[in-house]
Amino acid sequence: MSRAADLGLGLGAIALAGGYGAMAAAIPKSLLSDAVGPGGVPLVIAGLMGLAGTGLLLRATLAGRTDAREPPDHVRAAGLLGLLVVYVAAIPHVGYPIAIGALAAAVAWFAGARGWSVAAFAVGLALLFWGGFVLLLGIPFPAGRLFGGY
């Protein structure tokens, strides 16, 4: 994005986060509320939106000129959308762990990463998701037709 777009979007995100946070804080508490309260999750979302806006402002103020050889944003977005479509189509065939690893590798490569770090990132992310869901939470992943699933 351009510097002006980052500045505008960052300021807009911070303003929206402030308004959203104020509305979340105004949600009345009831006797049935838990420790988080009815506005707890919306307040976290408002905080994350504010952090994202702050990140955009920092990027706009600290970043230098962008490389003119980069493809336009809509071309990059279309490429990422294409990767997502291939990922969704691959899940029933190869299963979730392989599909998420392949998606991670493809996105990292698309972003400019090269070498062994792409494979390490893909394997690490697939193992992280598998360990978190299958081992920690007990939620099995779809295996895919290739491995006898579905």
N, C-alpha and C positions, 0 to 999 in steps of 0.2 A: 504494500500500500504506500501511497505517498505520505509525506510528512503531514500535510494538511488533513488528509483523511484520518491518519492515526490520531492527530490532535482532536479533531471533531468527534470521532468515535469514542476516544478515551474520555473526553469531557461528558459526552452523552451517557456513557456507561456509568460514570461516577454519579451523575445527576439521577439517573434511573435507580441506581443502587440506593441512593439516599432516600428517594421517595418510597421505594419498595420496603426498605428497612423501617421507615417511619410507619408505614401501614402494617407491617408485620408486628412491630412493637405495640401497636394499638389493638391487636386482637385480644378480646377479653378472655381472661382466665376463668376456668370453671372449677368446681370442686372435683371433677373427674380428671383434671389435667395431671400429666405425669411430671417428672422432674424437668424435662426439657421444655414443657409448656407448648401451647398451641402455636406460638410464633417462633419456636426454636429453629426449625428447619428453614422457614423463610428468611430468618435473620442470617443464617449461615449462607444461604444463596445470595442474599444482598451483599454480604461481606466478600464472597468470591467474585461477584460482579464488580464490586468496587476495586478489588485487587486486579482484576483483568483490565479495568479502565486505567488504573495507575500504571500497569505494565505498558499499555499502549502509549500513555503520555511519556513514560521514560524512554520507550523506543523512539518516539518522535523527537525527543530532545537530545538523546545521546547518539543516535545513529547518524552515520555520515551518508553520503550519497549511495544509492543502490547501483548495482552493476547493471549496465544497460543491456547486457546479453541475456538477462533473465527473461523467461517468457512472461507474457501478460498474465495478470491474476486469473482471468477467466479460463485461460488455457490450463493453468495449474489446477484450478478447481475442477475442471472437466477431467483431468488426469486422475485426481484423487477420487472423484466419483466413479470413474471406470474401475479403479482398483477395488473400491467398495462393492461394486456390482459383481466383479469376479469373485471376491471373498464370499459374498452371500450365496452365489451359485455353487461354490466349492464345498461349503459346509456339509451338505447332505452326502457328498461323495467321499471326502477325505476326513471328515470329522472336525470338531472344533479345535483341538490342540494344534493340529497341522495347519488348519486354515488361518488361525490367529498368528501363528509363527510366520507363515508365508505373507500375510498382510503386513505384519510388522517389518519384515525384511523389504517388501516392496515399497512401503511408505518411506522407510529410512533411505533406501536407494534413490527414490524419487526426490527426496529432500537433499540429496547430494552426498550422503555417506557412502564410503567405499571400503573395501577390504574386509578383514576378518571381523571388524566391529559390527557389520551388518548381521552376519550370522550369529555372533554372540548376543546381540540385541534380540534377534528373533527367537533364539532358543531360550534365552533368559525370560523374555516376556511370556512365552508359551508355558514355561515351567512355573512362573509366578502365578499365572491364572489357574493352571491345573492344580497347583499346590493349595492356593487359596480356596478354590471352590470344592475340589474333590477331597483333599485331605482335611482341610480345616472345617469347611461347612458341610461336607458330606453330600454335595450336589454333583451327581455324575454328569460328565460331558457326553454329548452325542459322539459315537465312534465313527460314523460314516459307513457307507456301503462297502467301501474298499476293505474295511476291517470287520465286516459282519454286522454292522449296526443297521438301524432302521428296519 
